[in-house]
Amino acid sequence: MSRPAQAVIDIAALCSNVQQVRRWAPQQKIIAVIKADAYGHGAVRVAQAIENLVEAFAVSCLEEALKLRAMGIQLPIVLLEGFFQAEELPLIAQHHLHSVIHTHTQVEQLLKISPPLPIPLWLKIDTGMHRLGFAPTEVEEIFHRLKRHLPTQTPLRLLSHLASADDPQSQQTLLQTQGLLNLVDTLQVESSLANSAGILGWPQTHRQWVRPGIMLYGVSPLANNLGSTAGLQPVMELQSALISVKRYRRGETIGYSATWECPEEMPVGVVAIGYADGYPRHAPAGTPVLVNGKRVPLIGRVSMDMVTVDLRTQPEAKVGDVVVLWGKQLPIEEIASSAGTIPYELLCHICPRVRRIEKIET
Ligand SMILES: *Cc1c(COP(=O)(O)O)cnc(C)c1O
């Protein structure tokens, strides 16, 4: 063991969060979203831990799916952006992946293939997010063209994505839900709409399949809310250690651009974590950090490999002491808000040089 920066992954918490998804959406099938290396938690590890607890996985691209297949994951895997080139289609079929279809280009590429490949499809509908998907008015025709083409047993379902489900006041979620329901009524197919925020806040969005991402990792998708409020447990604890503790005199400054000045003689600790590990560079002085389980404020700028902390309330702290940047005792929601970002970004930005280890149950 060298540099002490590590992300400790709590598999028991992950499994408990899946049970919470079931509690919120008891009738639904669960597509666990593990794109972006399971939001930084390690997609293979997460998939292996919960493959018996969910009905499918979702990732962003073929490469992410093939890594899971190579490690023996056998559940259906949905490619959320579908295929980027027609050459991917044989591999998608061979590995039993599901594909989202969101553009006319993809439709034409699929229809060209003869004999047709038995790839389960999710037709993506733009109900208001205005990012990917077909306008509701064009869906019926595309649906029937694809249906005629696909082998008879191959599922063709509808999928749409919510833009504002994290805001309980927003009217957009109801409009989007209605938009999807109109199509589902006409076409009589299964559909999927709810992300984590939909699962927690909008039961009418649940449909047959739900797509939890962030809540699996114990984090709230709702603004100004903690995962624990919804019965979720943080899965990642980002840890490091003090690698230096020194005292400075009143008026001395700490770190780049001398942005922090000691108001009195005081102990300052250096922690081995920085923006090259994924700790947010924009975390301002005052952002909390746990030293030996106690909150102390960050001071000065976040550097590439280090941050500095005010140890006045922890005068006994010494080199080697454990530091927690976020985790059960220090909600990532709070750190994200302090740094002007969202927990999703913090989780995805954890770099490969941060060791991931699994928590050993004690
Ligand atoms: C990422 C993603 C999700 C999961 O969203 P969360 O907010 O993390 O629950 C669901 N559906 C699609 C299409 C996504 O891209």
The ligand as an SDF file (V2000), in Angstrom:
LIG
                    3D

 15 15  0  0  0  0  0  0  0  0999 V2000
  -28.3130    7.7980  -16.5280 C   0  0  0  0  0  0  0  0  0  0  0  0
  -29.6870    7.4200  -16.9080 C   0  0  0  0  0  0  0  0  0  0  0  0
  -30.5970    6.9460  -15.9470 C   0  0  0  0  0  0  0  0  0  0  0  0
  -30.3200    6.9270  -14.4620 C   0  0  0  0  0  0  0  0  0  0  0  0
  -30.5320    8.2200  -13.9290 O   0  0  0  0  0  0  0  0  0  0  0  0
  -30.3920    8.5250  -12.3760 P   0  0  0  0  0  0  0  0  0  0  0  0
  -30.7730    9.9450  -12.2370 O   0  0  0  0  0  0  0  0  0  0  0  0
  -28.9510    8.2890  -12.0330 O   0  0  0  0  0  0  0  0  0  0  0  0
  -31.2920    7.5790  -11.6790 O   0  0  0  0  0  0  0  0  0  0  0  0
  -31.8250    6.4910  -16.4120 C   0  0  0  0  0  0  0  0  0  0  0  0
  -32.1360    6.5350  -17.7310 N   0  0  0  0  0  0  0  0  0  0  0  0
  -31.2920    7.0120  -18.6630 C   0  0  0  0  0  0  0  0  0  0  0  0
  -31.7140    7.0470  -20.0930 C   0  0  0  0  0  0  0  0  0  0  0  0
  -30.0470    7.4930  -18.2820 C   0  0  0  0  0  0  0  0  0  0  0  0
  -29.2200    7.9840  -19.2090 O   0  0  0  0  0  0  0  0  0  0  0  0
  1  2  1  0
  2  3  1  0
  2 14  2  0
  3  4  1  0
  3 10  2  0
  4  5  1  0
  5  6  1  0
  6  7  2  0
  6  8  1  0
  6  9  1  0
 10 11  1  0
 11 12  2  0
 12 13  1  0
 12 14  1  0
 14 15  1  0
M  END
$$$$
